[in-house]
Amino acid sequence: MAVSDDYADKFSAIFERTLFPLLSAELQAFIRHQAGQYRFTLQELRQICEISRDLEMWGEASIQQLWNSAQIEKSAGKAAKKIIINQLTADWLALKNGATRYPKREKHPLPVQKLKLETRDKKQLGLGFCPVASERTRCCNLMTLDAIDNCGFDCSYCSIQAFYHENKIYFDQRFAEKLQALELDPNQTYHIGTGQSSDSLLWGNKHGILDTLTAFACANPNVILELKTKSKNIAYLLEHEIPSNIICTWSLNTPTIISNEEHRAATLDDRINAARQVADRGIVVGFHFHPMIHYDGWREEYMQIFQRLQDRFKPEEVALVSFGTLTYTKSVVKQIRQRGLKSKILQLPLINSDGKLSYSEEVKLEMFSRAYRSFAAWHGQVFFYLCMENNRLWEPVFGYAYPSNEDFESAMKRAYMTKTGAAL
Ligand code: SF4
């Protein structure tokens, strides 16, 4: 049935305010037809479009397949609409709450990425406290240094996408000058990390970024400078003298998650081999398992990596191992739907946890406890911690907890300084 004139006029205005324009032409045609028939309100249309978008991203059944016309035809008008919305929501929830199954495959074929590397003069040095820390979590008070803005790895769960919406990577024109001018208290120890606003190694030494960071570390031996990465681009670290107060840490994940959610980042093998080569240069390394994802097969796949690290690295070479999982704000969820990358990230059964969307405490306790137990050989020799998690989880996972963020922070700094041989 064609969309009636008055509804059509209203329809074109309201669908702009939904995800409708981002859906495939086939889906749009289907929803337009149903909308004409059932005269959806803005809220109903928004819901139907979000469910359609999720199903597309998840690679699950399409909304046409879930649209059980038979049952709907038994009713009419408002009642029919109610059945449609309830049925679709129930099917969507069932997919969300069921076991998350990832297809076994190589990396998704992705459209060619046209990134533009640009320089700009940022008003001030991008140095501040970790943007994802919150008063509801036990936090290490990491200071983050935004050497570069925006990233090229396209990890589907990454919160950076909520800040940067374009394909431009920004280098700060006067970054070196600002960093050299930074005055730090020589009697204080600082833990500063790059890798929050972009990947620390992906761009190599473009615009002299790694020259600047190593010079900064050389000039400030009381700084632990952590270069966090998902890259295999370690040429600079292999070809240059790197001061001992620089540590390189890799975010690792299972091959299933890397091929399905970390679309353009290096493979697991490449990351572990890169870390091995860097450690062979005497540079202290570390590993972040963040986000750990709970899906069919997670136990086996994570355990394999934990064992592999203990086979390839000595504890004296490794400063840290951290665990964490997904925590979302609504704006990141909105951004993920806007981008529509093939991903099951929004299919995960996340609940409201400490003001953000995350796994239930029960799931977290199982994942983190199993992970920590798997590193028994490194307990007491490597610094283990939970990132962005509530203090409630520490005791059950580690058997200890820090009474405050400051205690956590100083324990971490002591451990890193000891591992890097820096004077305490
Ligand atoms: S624990 Fe994680 S979230 Fe908290 S400050 Fe440290 S790095 Fe940031």
Residues whose N, C-alpha, C, O or C-beta is under 5 A from the ligand:
A	BS01	SF4	C130 V132 A133 R138 C139 C140 N141 L142 L386 C387 M388
